[in-house]
């Protein structure tokens, strides 16, 4: 999974279970702010994993 913060959005790029490449854009202010405030890549990945689990998005 790859991610980036751009224009007040978090962009995720990942392969799903069928190896299809997906791009997912998150605009929800709560998660964007949370990711932006993280200090380490591990913190960012944890926040994103929590969001994906909450939204039932498989990656």
mmCIF file of the N, C-alpha and C atoms, coordinates in Angstrom:
data_MODEL
# 
_entry.id   MODEL 
# 
loop_
_atom_site.group_PDB 
_atom_site.id 
_atom_site.type_symbol 
_atom_site.label_atom_id 
_atom_site.label_alt_id 
_atom_site.label_comp_id 
_atom_site.label_asym_id 
_atom_site.label_entity_id 
_atom_site.label_seq_id 
_atom_site.pdbx_PDB_ins_code 
_atom_site.Cartn_x 
_atom_site.Cartn_y 
_atom_site.Cartn_z 
_atom_site.occupancy 
_atom_site.B_iso_or_equiv 
_atom_site.pdbx_formal_charge 
_atom_site.auth_seq_id 
_atom_site.auth_comp_id 
_atom_site.auth_asym_id 
_atom_site.auth_atom_id 
_atom_site.pdbx_PDB_model_num 
ATOM 1   N N  . UNK A 1 1  ? 0.845   -1.163  0.000  1.00 0.00 ? 1  UNK A N  1 
ATOM 2   C CA . UNK A 1 1  ? 0.000   0.000   0.000  1.00 0.00 ? 1  UNK A CA 1 
ATOM 3   C C  . UNK A 1 1  ? 0.900   1.238   0.000  1.00 0.00 ? 1  UNK A C  1 
ATOM 4   N N  . UNK A 1 2  ? 0.540   2.176   -0.858 1.00 0.00 ? 2  UNK A N  1 
ATOM 5   C CA . UNK A 1 2  ? 1.237   3.450   -0.920 1.00 0.00 ? 2  UNK A CA 1 
ATOM 6   C C  . UNK A 1 2  ? 0.223   4.550   -0.609 1.00 0.00 ? 2  UNK A C  1 
ATOM 7   N N  . UNK A 1 3  ? 0.673   5.607   -0.024 1.00 0.00 ? 3  UNK A N  1 
ATOM 8   C CA . UNK A 1 3  ? -0.222  6.696   0.347  1.00 0.00 ? 3  UNK A CA 1 
ATOM 9   C C  . UNK A 1 3  ? 0.497   8.028   0.191  1.00 0.00 ? 3  UNK A C  1 
ATOM 10  N N  . UNK A 1 4  ? -0.300  9.075   0.033  1.00 0.00 ? 4  UNK A N  1 
ATOM 11  C CA . UNK A 1 4  ? 0.268   10.416  0.012  1.00 0.00 ? 4  UNK A CA 1 
ATOM 12  C C  . UNK A 1 4  ? -0.804  11.410  0.435  1.00 0.00 ? 4  UNK A C  1 
ATOM 13  N N  . UNK A 1 5  ? -0.345  12.522  0.984  1.00 0.00 ? 5  UNK A N  1 
ATOM 14  C CA . UNK A 1 5  ? -1.222  13.616  1.386  1.00 0.00 ? 5  UNK A CA 1 
ATOM 15  C C  . UNK A 1 5  ? -1.075  14.704  0.341  1.00 0.00 ? 5  UNK A C  1 
ATOM 16  N N  . UNK A 1 6  ? -2.216  15.130  -0.233 1.00 0.00 ? 6  UNK A N  1 
ATOM 17  C CA . UNK A 1 6  ? -2.159  16.157  -1.279 1.00 0.00 ? 6  UNK A CA 1 
ATOM 18  C C  . UNK A 1 6  ? -3.493  16.894  -1.327 1.00 0.00 ? 6  UNK A C  1 
ATOM 19  N N  . UNK A 1 7  ? -3.447  18.215  -1.317 1.00 0.00 ? 7  UNK A N  1 
ATOM 20  C CA . UNK A 1 7  ? -4.649  19.046  -1.427 1.00 0.00 ? 7  UNK A CA 1 
ATOM 21  C C  . UNK A 1 7  ? -5.745  18.658  -0.443 1.00 0.00 ? 7  UNK A C  1 
ATOM 22  N N  . UNK A 1 8  ? -5.366  18.506  0.812  1.00 0.00 ? 8  UNK A N  1 
ATOM 23  C CA . UNK A 1 8  ? -6.308  18.164  1.888  1.00 0.00 ? 8  UNK A CA 1 
ATOM 24  C C  . UNK A 1 8  ? -7.018  16.838  1.658  1.00 0.00 ? 8  UNK A C  1 
ATOM 25  N N  . UNK A 1 9  ? -6.306  15.900  1.033  1.00 0.00 ? 9  UNK A N  1 
ATOM 26  C CA . UNK A 1 9  ? -6.817  14.550  0.789  1.00 0.00 ? 9  UNK A CA 1 
ATOM 27  C C  . UNK A 1 9  ? -5.713  13.549  1.058  1.00 0.00 ? 9  UNK A C  1 
ATOM 28  N N  . UNK A 1 10 ? -6.108  12.346  1.428  1.00 0.00 ? 10 UNK A N  1 
ATOM 29  C CA . UNK A 1 10 ? -5.171  11.236  1.518  1.00 0.00 ? 10 UNK A CA 1 
ATOM 30  C C  . UNK A 1 10 ? -5.485  10.324  0.335  1.00 0.00 ? 10 UNK A C  1 
ATOM 31  N N  . UNK A 1 11 ? -4.475  10.044  -0.460 1.00 0.00 ? 11 UNK A N  1 
ATOM 32  C CA . UNK A 1 11 ? -4.632  9.165   -1.606 1.00 0.00 ? 11 UNK A CA 1 
ATOM 33  C C  . UNK A 1 11 ? -3.958  7.829   -1.295 1.00 0.00 ? 11 UNK A C  1 
ATOM 34  N N  . UNK A 1 12 ? -4.682  6.756   -1.505 1.00 0.00 ? 12 UNK A N  1 
ATOM 35  C CA . UNK A 1 12 ? -4.143  5.409   -1.294 1.00 0.00 ? 12 UNK A CA 1 
ATOM 36  C C  . UNK A 1 12 ? -4.078  4.690   -2.627 1.00 0.00 ? 12 UNK A C  1 
ATOM 37  N N  . UNK A 1 13 ? -3.004  3.979   -2.838 1.00 0.00 ? 13 UNK A N  1 
ATOM 38  C CA . UNK A 1 13 ? -2.860  3.125   -4.015 1.00 0.00 ? 13 UNK A CA 1 
ATOM 39  C C  . UNK A 1 13 ? -2.462  1.755   -3.496 1.00 0.00 ? 13 UNK A C  1 
ATOM 40  N N  . UNK A 1 14 ? -3.220  0.739   -3.885 1.00 0.00 ? 14 UNK A N  1 
ATOM 41  C CA . UNK A 1 14 ? -2.945  -0.602  -3.381 1.00 0.00 ? 14 UNK A CA 1 
ATOM 42  C C  . UNK A 1 14 ? -3.483  -1.662  -4.335 1.00 0.00 ? 14 UNK A C  1 
ATOM 43  N N  . UNK A 1 15 ? -2.976  -2.862  -4.197 1.00 0.00 ? 15 UNK A N  1 
ATOM 44  C CA . UNK A 1 15 ? -3.487  -4.006  -4.951 1.00 0.00 ? 15 UNK A CA 1 
ATOM 45  C C  . UNK A 1 15 ? -4.447  -4.767  -4.072 1.00 0.00 ? 15 UNK A C  1 
ATOM 46  N N  . UNK A 1 16 ? -5.567  -5.174  -4.652 1.00 0.00 ? 16 UNK A N  1 
ATOM 47  C CA . UNK A 1 16 ? -6.547  -5.938  -3.891 1.00 0.00 ? 16 UNK A CA 1 
ATOM 48  C C  . UNK A 1 16 ? -6.224  -7.430  -3.959 1.00 0.00 ? 16 UNK A C  1 
ATOM 49  N N  . UNK A 1 17 ? -7.140  -8.245  -3.454 1.00 0.00 ? 17 UNK A N  1 
ATOM 50  C CA . UNK A 1 17 ? -6.928  -9.698  -3.410 1.00 0.00 ? 17 UNK A CA 1 
ATOM 51  C C  . UNK A 1 17 ? -6.768  -10.316 -4.794 1.00 0.00 ? 17 UNK A C  1 
ATOM 52  N N  . UNK A 1 18 ? -7.332  -9.675  -5.800 1.00 0.00 ? 18 UNK A N  1 
ATOM 53  C CA . UNK A 1 18 ? -7.230  -10.190 -7.167 1.00 0.00 ? 18 UNK A CA 1 
ATOM 54  C C  . UNK A 1 18 ? -6.075  -9.545  -7.944 1.00 0.00 ? 18 UNK A C  1 
ATOM 55  N N  . UNK A 1 19 ? -5.215  -8.809  -7.209 1.00 0.00 ? 19 UNK A N  1 
ATOM 56  C CA . UNK A 1 19 ? -4.050  -8.138  -7.781 1.00 0.00 ? 19 UNK A CA 1 
ATOM 57  C C  . UNK A 1 19 ? -4.405  -6.977  -8.707 1.00 0.00 ? 19 UNK A C  1 
ATOM 58  N N  . UNK A 1 20 ? -5.622  -6.435  -8.579 1.00 0.00 ? 20 UNK A N  1 
ATOM 59  C CA . UNK A 1 20 ? -5.983  -5.231  -9.322 1.00 0.00 ? 20 UNK A CA 1 
ATOM 60  C C  . UNK A 1 20 ? -5.464  -4.014  -8.570 1.00 0.00 ? 20 UNK A C  1 
ATOM 61  N N  . UNK A 1 21 ? -4.937  -3.060  -9.296 1.00 0.00 ? 21 UNK A N  1 
ATOM 62  C CA . UNK A 1 21 ? -4.446  -1.823  -8.704 1.00 0.00 ? 21 UNK A CA 1 
ATOM 63  C C  . UNK A 1 21 ? -5.631  -0.888  -8.465 1.00 0.00 ? 21 UNK A C  1 
ATOM 64  N N  . UNK A 1 22 ? -5.723  -0.378  -7.260 1.00 0.00 ? 22 UNK A N  1 
ATOM 65  C CA . UNK A 1 22 ? -6.816  0.509   -6.872 1.00 0.00 ? 22 UNK A CA 1 
ATOM 66  C C  . UNK A 1 22 ? -6.266  1.831   -6.363 1.00 0.00 ? 22 UNK A C  1 
ATOM 67  N N  . UNK A 1 23 ? -7.010  2.887   -6.602 1.00 0.00 ? 23 UNK A N  1 
ATOM 68  C CA . UNK A 1 23 ? -6.694  4.185   -6.042 1.00 0.00 ? 23 UNK A CA 1 
ATOM 69  C C  . UNK A 1 23 ? -7.915  4.624   -5.246 1.00 0.00 ? 23 UNK A C  1 
ATOM 70  N N  . UNK A 1 24 ? -7.694  5.040   -4.019 1.00 0.00 ? 24 UNK A N  1 
ATOM 71  C CA . UNK A 1 24 ? -8.779  5.410   -3.125 1.00 0.00 ? 24 UNK A CA 1 
ATOM 72  C C  . UNK A 1 24 ? -8.467  6.780   -2.554 1.00 0.00 ? 24 UNK A C  1 
ATOM 73  N N  . UNK A 1 25 ? -9.422  7.681   -2.661 1.00 0.00 ? 25 UNK A N  1 
ATOM 74  C CA . UNK A 1 25 ? -9.237  9.057   -2.206 1.00 0.00 ? 25 UNK A CA 1 
ATOM 75  C C  . UNK A 1 25 ? -10.071 9.287   -0.945 1.00 0.00 ? 25 UNK A C  1 
ATOM 76  N N  . UNK A 1 26 ? -9.425  9.765   0.108  1.00 0.00 ? 26 UNK A N  1 
ATOM 77  C CA . UNK A 1 26 ? -10.110 10.033  1.374  1.00 0.00 ? 26 UNK A CA 1 
ATOM 78  C C  . UNK A 1 26 ? -10.142 11.538  1.590  1.00 0.00 ? 26 UNK A C  1 
ATOM 79  N N  . UNK A 1 27 ? -11.356 12.072  1.715  1.00 0.00 ? 27 UNK A N  1 
ATOM 80  C CA . UNK A 1 27 ? -11.513 13.505  1.942  1.00 0.00 ? 27 UNK A CA 1 
ATOM 81  C C  . UNK A 1 27 ? -12.068 13.816  3.330  1.00 0.00 ? 27 UNK A C  1 
ATOM 82  N N  . UNK A 1 28 ? -12.430 12.794  4.088  1.00 0.00 ? 28 UNK A N  1 
ATOM 83  C CA . UNK A 1 28 ? -13.003 13.011  5.415  1.00 0.00 ? 28 UNK A CA 1 
ATOM 84  C C  . UNK A 1 28 ? -11.986 13.727  6.299  1.00 0.00 ? 28 UNK A C  1 
ATOM 85  N N  . UNK A 1 29 ? -12.378 14.888  6.780  1.00 0.00 ? 29 UNK A N  1 
ATOM 86  C CA . UNK A 1 29 ? -11.460 15.766  7.506  1.00 0.00 ? 29 UNK A CA 1 
ATOM 87  C C  . UNK A 1 29 ? -10.815 15.084  8.708  1.00 0.00 ? 29 UNK A C  1 
ATOM 88  N N  . UNK A 1 30 ? -11.576 14.268  9.422  1.00 0.00 ? 30 UNK A N  1 
ATOM 89  C CA . UNK A 1 30 ? -11.047 13.612  10.623 1.00 0.00 ? 30 UNK A CA 1 
ATOM 90  C C  . UNK A 1 30 ? -9.843  12.724  10.306 1.00 0.00 ? 30 UNK A C  1 
ATOM 91  N N  . UNK A 1 31 ? -9.962  11.866  9.308  1.00 0.00 ? 31 UNK A N  1 
ATOM 92  C CA . UNK A 1 31 ? -8.862  10.950  8.984  1.00 0.00 ? 31 UNK A CA 1 
ATOM 93  C C  . UNK A 1 31 ? -7.720  11.703  8.304  1.00 0.00 ? 31 UNK A C  1 
ATOM 94  N N  . UNK A 1 32 ? -8.038  12.675  7.464  1.00 0.00 ? 32 UNK A N  1 
ATOM 95  C CA . UNK A 1 32 ? -6.991  13.453  6.793  1.00 0.00 ? 32 UNK A CA 1 
ATOM 96  C C  . UNK A 1 32 ? -6.137  14.190  7.827  1.00 0.00 ? 32 UNK A C  1 
ATOM 97  N N  . UNK A 1 33 ? -6.787  14.835  8.773  1.00 0.00 ? 33 UNK A N  1 
ATOM 98  C CA . UNK A 1 33 ? -6.062  15.557  9.826  1.00 0.00 ? 33 UNK A CA 1 
ATOM 99  C C  . UNK A 1 33 ? -5.253  14.590  10.673 1.00 0.00 ? 33 UNK A C  1 
ATOM 100 N N  . UNK A 1 34 ? -5.847  13.453  10.986 1.00 0.00 ? 34 UNK A N  1 
ATOM 101 C CA . UNK A 1 34 ? -5.166  12.447  11.794 1.00 0.00 ? 34 UNK A CA 1 
ATOM 102 C C  . UNK A 1 34 ? -3.893  11.957  11.105 1.00 0.00 ? 34 UNK A C  1 
ATOM 103 N N  . UNK A 1 35 ? -3.988  11.673  9.822  1.00 0.00 ? 35 UNK A N  1 
ATOM 104 C CA . UNK A 1 35 ? -2.826  11.209  9.045  1.00 0.00 ? 35 UNK A CA 1 
ATOM 105 C C  . UNK A 1 35 ? -1.785  12.329  8.944  1.00 0.00 ? 35 UNK A C  1 
ATOM 106 N N  . UNK A 1 36 ? -2.239  13.535  8.680  1.00 0.00 ? 36 UNK A N  1 
ATOM 107 C CA . UNK A 1 36 ? -1.333  14.668  8.529  1.00 0.00 ? 36 UNK A CA 1 
ATOM 108 C C  . UNK A 1 36 ? -0.522  14.919  9.802  1.00 0.00 ? 36 UNK A C  1 
ATOM 109 N N  . UNK A 1 37 ? -1.125  14.680  10.965 1.00 0.00 ? 37 UNK A N  1 
ATOM 110 C CA . UNK A 1 37 ? -0.466  14.929  12.240 1.00 0.00 ? 37 UNK A CA 1 
ATOM 111 C C  . UNK A 1 37 ? 0.463   13.808  12.708 1.00 0.00 ? 37 UNK A C  1 
ATOM 112 N N  . UNK A 1 38 ? 0.490   12.701  11.995 1.00 0.00 ? 38 UNK A N  1 
ATOM 113 C CA . UNK A 1 38 ? 1.357   11.579  12.379 1.00 0.00 ? 38 UNK A CA 1 
ATOM 114 C C  . UNK A 1 38 ? 2.823   11.959  12.216 1.00 0.00 ? 38 UNK A C  1 
ATOM 115 N N  . UNK A 1 39 ? 3.649   11.379  13.070 1.00 0.00 ? 39 UNK A N  1 
ATOM 116 C CA . UNK A 1 39 ? 5.083   11.690  13.058 1.00 0.00 ? 39 UNK A CA 1 
ATOM 117 C C  . UNK A 1 39 ? 5.933   10.634  12.349 1.00 0.00 ? 39 UNK A C  1 
ATOM 118 N N  . UNK A 1 40 ? 5.410   9.404   12.237 1.00 0.00 ? 40 UNK A N  1 
ATOM 119 C CA . UNK A 1 40 ? 6.193   8.327   11.629 1.00 0.00 ? 40 UNK A CA 1 
ATOM 120 C C  . UNK A 1 40 ? 5.356   7.588   10.588 1.00 0.00 ? 40 UNK A C  1 
ATOM 121 N N  . UNK A 1 41 ? 6.006   6.928   9.649  1.00 0.00 ? 41 UNK A N  1 
ATOM 122 C CA . UNK A 1 41 ? 5.267   6.116   8.675  1.00 0.00 ? 41 UNK A CA 1 
ATOM 123 C C  . UNK A 1 41 ? 4.417   5.032   9.338  1.00 0.00 ? 41 UNK A C  1 
ATOM 124 N N  . UNK A 1 42 ? 4.902   4.497   10.445 1.00 0.00 ? 42 UNK A N  1 
ATOM 125 C CA . UNK A 1 42 ? 4.154   3.461   11.152 1.00 0.00 ? 42 UNK A CA 1 
ATOM 126 C C  . UNK A 1 42 ? 2.830   4.007   11.686 1.00 0.00 ? 42 UNK A C  1 
ATOM 127 N N  . UNK A 1 43 ? 2.871   5.228   12.214 1.00 0.00 ? 43 UNK A N  1 
ATOM 128 C CA . UNK A 1 43 ? 1.647   5.869   12.711 1.00 0.00 ? 43 UNK A CA 1 
ATOM 129 C C  . UNK A 1 43 ? 0.653   6.089   11.571 1.00 0.00 ? 43 UNK A C  1 
ATOM 130 N N  . UNK A 1 44 ? 1.165   6.537   10.437 1.00 0.00 ? 44 UNK A N  1 
ATOM 131 C CA . UNK A 1 44 ? 0.305   6.775   9.271  1.00 0.00 ? 44 UNK A CA 1 
ATOM 132 C C  . UNK A 1 44 ? -0.361  5.471   8.839  1.00 0.00 ? 44 UNK A C  1 
ATOM 133 N N  . UNK A 1 45 ? 0.426   4.416   8.714  1.00 0.00 ? 45 UNK A N  1 
ATOM 134 C CA . UNK A 1 45 ? -0.127  3.138   8.285  1.00 0.00 ? 45 UNK A CA 1 
ATOM 135 C C  . UNK A 1 45 ? -1.161  2.615   9.269  1.00 0.00 ? 45 UNK A C  1 
ATOM 136 N N  . UNK A 1 46 ? -0.929  2.800   10.561 1.00 0.00 ? 46 UNK A N  1 
ATOM 137 C CA . UNK A 1 46 ? -1.889  2.368   11.565 1.00 0.00 ? 46 UNK A CA 1 
ATOM 138 C C  . UNK A 1 46 ? -3.213  3.110   11.400 1.00 0.00 ? 46 UNK A C  1 
ATOM 139 N N  . UNK A 1 47 ? -3.158  4.433   11.221 1.00 0.00 ? 47 UNK A N  1 
ATOM 140 C CA . UNK A 1 47 ? -4.369  5.233   11.033 1.00 0.00 ? 47 UNK A CA 1 
ATOM 141 C C  . UNK A 1 47 ? -5.122  4.798   9.778  1.00 0.00 ? 47 UNK A C  1 
ATOM 142 N N  . UNK A 1 48 ? -4.376  4.573   8.699  1.00 0.00 ? 48 UNK A N  1 
ATOM 143 C CA . UNK A 1 48 ? -5.003  4.154   7.448  1.00 0.00 ? 48 UNK A CA 1 
ATOM 144 C C  . UNK A 1 48 ? -5.620  2.762   7.597  1.00 0.00 ? 48 UNK A C  1 
ATOM 145 N N  . UNK A 1 49 ? -4.905  1.844   8.229  1.00 0.00 ? 49 UNK A N  1 
ATOM 146 C CA . UNK A 1 49 ? -5.440  0.491   8.455  1.00 0.00 ? 49 UNK A CA 1 
ATOM 147 C C  . UNK A 1 49 ? -6.731  0.543   9.269  1.00 0.00 ? 49 UNK A C  1 
ATOM 148 N N  . UNK A 1 50 ? -6.756  1.387   10.299 1.00 0.00 ? 50 UNK A N  1 
ATOM 149 C CA . UNK A 1 50 ? -7.963  1.529   11.118 1.00 0.00 ? 50 UNK A CA 1 
ATOM 150 C C  . UNK A 1 50 ? -9.119  2.063   10.275 1.00 0.00 ? 50 UNK A C  1 
ATOM 151 N N  . UNK A 1 51 ? -8.834  3.039   9.431  1.00 0.00 ? 51 UNK A N  1 
ATOM 152 C CA . UNK A 1 51 ? -9.870  3.606   8.570  1.00 0.00 ? 51 UNK A CA 1 
ATOM 153 C C  . UNK A 1 51 ? -10.390 2.552   7.591  1.00 0.00 ? 51 UNK A C  1 
ATOM 154 N N  . UNK A 1 52 ? -9.477  1.822   6.960  1.00 0.00 ? 52 UNK A N  1 
ATOM 155 C CA . UNK A 1 52 ? -9.894  0.796   5.999  1.00 0.00 ? 52 UNK A CA 1 
ATOM 156 C C  . UNK A 1 52 ? -10.741 -0.282  6.665  1.00 0.00 ? 52 UNK A C  1 
ATOM 157 N N  . UNK A 1 53 ? -10.362 -0.688  7.865  1.00 0.00 ? 53 UNK A N  1 
ATOM 158 C CA . UNK A 1 53 ? -11.139 -1.696  8.594  1.00 0.00 ? 53 UNK A CA 1 
ATOM 159 C C  . UNK A 1 53 ? -12.529 -1.164  8.923  1.00 0.00 ? 53 UNK A C  1 
ATOM 160 N N  . UNK A 1 54 ? -12.592 0.090   9.354  1.00 0.00 ? 54 UNK A N  1 
ATOM 161 C CA . UNK A 1 54 ? -13.879 0.711   9.698  1.00 0.00 ? 54 UNK A CA 1 
ATOM 162 C C  . UNK A 1 54 ? -14.787 0.800   8.475  1.00 0.00 ? 54 UNK A C  1 
ATOM 163 N N  . UNK A 1 55 ? -14.203 1.083   7.311  1.00 0.00 ? 55 UNK A N  1 
ATOM 164 C CA . UNK A 1 55 ? -14.967 1.208   6.081  1.00 0.00 ? 55 UNK A CA 1 
ATOM 165 C C  . UNK A 1 55 ? -15.166 -0.137  5.356  1.00 0.00 ? 55 UNK A C  1 
ATOM 166 N N  . UNK A 1 56 ? -14.603 -1.207  5.943  1.00 0.00 ? 56 UNK A N  1 
ATOM 167 C CA . UNK A 1 56 ? -14.677 -2.559  5.374  1.00 0.00 ? 56 UNK A CA 1 
ATOM 168 C C  . UNK A 1 56 ? -14.093 -2.607  3.958  1.00 0.00 ? 56 UNK A C  1 
ATOM 169 N N  . UNK A 1 57 ? -12.936 -1.980  3.808  1.00 0.00 ? 57 UNK A N  1 
ATOM 170 C CA . UNK A 1 57 ? -12.224 -1.979  2.524  1.00 0.00 ? 57 UNK A CA 1 
ATOM 171 C C  . UNK A 1 57 ? -11.097 -2.987  2.613  1.00 0.00 ? 57 UNK A C  1 
ATOM 172 N N  . UNK A 1 58 ? -11.100 -3.962  1.720  1.00 0.00 ? 58 UNK A N  1 
ATOM 173 C CA . UNK A 1 58 ? -10.058 -4.988  1.740  1.00 0.00 ? 58 UNK A CA 1 
ATOM 174 C C  . UNK A 1 58 ? -8.946  -4.572  0.792  1.00 0.00 ? 58 UNK A C  1 
ATOM 175 N N  . UNK A 1 59 ? -7.728  -4.785  1.267  1.00 0.00 ? 59 UNK A N  1 
ATOM 176 C CA . UNK A 1 59 ? -6.566  -4.446  0.431  1.00 0.00 ? 59 UNK A CA 1 
ATOM 177 C C  . UNK A 1 59 ? -5.521  -5.528  0.522  1.00 0.00 ? 59 UNK A C  1 
# 
